[in-house]
Amino acid sequence: MDQKSLHDLLYVAAFFLGGLAFAVGPFVISYLLAPRNTRNTQNKTDQFIECGIEPIGGAWIRFGIIYYLYALMFLAFDVDVLFLFPVAMAYNTEFVIRDFVEILIFVGILSLAIVYAWKKGVFKWERKTYNPQ
């Protein structure tokens, strides 16, 4: 094994260990720093009362699934748009038209996902009111 392939292998190992640390690290940190539940309470809304806010409406109002779909779509497109910056910087100046067409194809595929969600009614939010009766 020559010197260059050994360096490449060390770089791959370092990136793998770094990725593993970023993936497992938050779980380990939260396990070590999380408070332990030492009391057995019957009232499940204690966390709201302790911060000075009295719970209203039973305090267990469910959000519609549309909210989560909207949030997931935002995150997906937010991350996908971040790919445009390094791609635009990495393209050569020799084939400008080809590079531009590739970016248009990428954005076009993202746009198809928005059109699909629009047709499925993800962006229609019906206003729901809480009626305790």
Stockholm file with secondary structure:
# STOCKHOLM 1.0

chainA/1-133         MDQKSLHDLLYVAAFFLGGLAFAVGPFVISYLLAPRNTRNTQNKTDQFIECGIEPIGGAWIRFGIIYYLYALMFLAFDVDVLFLFPVAMAYNTEFVIRDFVEILIFVGILSLAIVYAWKKGVFKWERKTYNPQ
#=GR chainA/1-133 SS CCHHHHHHHHHHHHHHHHHHHHHHHHHHHHHHHSCCCCSCCSCTTHHHHHTTCCCCGGGCCCCCHHHHHHHHHHHHHHHHHHTHHHHHHHSCSSCHHHHHHHHHHHHHHHHHHHHHHHHHTTTCCCCCCCCCC
#=GC SS_cons         CCHHHHHHHHHHHHHHHHHHHHHHHHHHHHHHHSCCCCSCCSCTTHHHHHTTCCCCGGGCCCCCHHHHHHHHHHHHHHHHHHTHHHHHHHSCSSCHHHHHHHHHHHHHHHHHHHHHHHHHTTTCCCCCCCCCC
//
